[in-house]
């Protein structure tokens, strides 16, 4: 029987044509390089896309907002605690007492002048900070 001889296959004959899209970095930040299958593909796969969505720029920007809201909620809870402790429509107490509980007087949601008196607004309360004759800062709390 006669043995057949085949010509060796060249590697470029069976290889797929090269991709016209150049290799790129995965946008999730993993450092992996890949050749995309589509022109608009920016992530290696769905897992990398989910990670990029959940841990990307959006989260970094929102982190500051979350911290501000946390401070404002704490302020509102402290004002509520002192307001509910008194049966009056307005409560006057020392600012140092509120600050010792974690009150941050520089964070508020709004400011308004009423009869030449400046009121700062928290979520549910408004407050006015003023100084008494003895040099102590007092805070007047009212429900909005």
N, C-alpha and C positions, 0 to 999 in steps of 0.2 A: 504494500500500500504506500502510496506516495504521500509524503508529509507536506502539508500546505504551509506556506510561509506568508505571514501577514506583515504588512508594513507597520512599524511602530506608530502608535497614535501620538500625535503632537499635543502637548498640553493645551494649546490655544484653540484647537479644533472643537473640543467639547465644552470648553469653558463658556459661561454666559458672557455676553458682551459687557464691557465695563460700564459702570453707572455714570451717567452724565452729572450726577449730583456729587459734590465733593464730601469727604468725611467731615463730620462736625462734632462738637462737644454736646453732651446731653445737658439741657438747660436746667435740670433739677439741682445741679451742683455736685454730682457724684464724681465728676472728672472722667467719666467713661466716654470714649470716642466711638462713633458708629457711622455707617453709611446709611442714610435715610432711604426709605422706600418711596416716599413722596416728597415733593418739593417743600411742603409746609410742615413736615414732621420735625419737631424740635426736641422730643423726648425719645429715649430708647424704646420704651414700651409703656403700657398703661400703669404699671406699678411706679415707674419713675415720674409719670405725669401726675399721679395722685400725690406722691411725695412733694413734687414741686408746687402743686396747688396748695397743699396743706401747710407747707413750711416756707413758702416763698416770701416775696416782698409784701404781699397783702398782710401777712401775719406780723411782720415787723412794723408796718404802719399802724396796725390796729393795737399793738402792744401799748403804745403811748395813750391811746384813747381809753383802753381798759384800765390803765393805772389812774387816769384822771377820773373816770367814773367811780372807781373804788374809793378814792379820796372824797369825792362828792357824796357818795352814799354814807361813808363814815361820818362826815360832817352833819348830814341830815339826821342820822340816828342819834348823834350827841345832842343836837338841837331839840329833837323830839323828846328825848329823855328829860331834859331840863324843862321843857315846856309843859310836859304832862305832870311834872312834879308839883306844879302850882295851878290853882284853880283860876287864876287871873287870865285876861286876854293877852297880856304881855308879861314877860318874865325878864327880870334884870338880875344878872349874876356877874361874877368876876370872870374876866377873860382867861386869867391864869388857870382857873379851875377847869374850864373847857379844854384849854391847851394841854393840860396834864392828862386828859382823857384821850387825846389824839386829834383834837380839833385843829384844822389848818385854815386860818382866817384869810389866807391869800388865795384860796381856791373857792370859787363861787360861780353860779350860773348866770347871774345878771346883776346889774346895778341901776338904781333909779333914785332920783332926787324927789323927795316929797316934803313940801314946806321947808325948803332949804336944808333938809336933813338927808344924808345919803344912806340908802338901804341897800345891802347886799342880799342877794337871793340864793337860797339853796333850793332843793327840789320842792319841799313843802313848807318852808319857813323863810322869813326874811329877818335880817338882823342888822343892828346899828351898833358900831363900836365907838365909844366916847370915853373921855377921861374925867374922873371925878376930882374933887378938890384935893384929895390926898395923894394924887398922882397915880392911882390904880386905874387900869383900863376896865371899863364895864361894858357889857354887851346886853342889848335889849333885843329879845326874841319875840317875834309875832308869827302867828300862823297865817299862811297866804290864803 
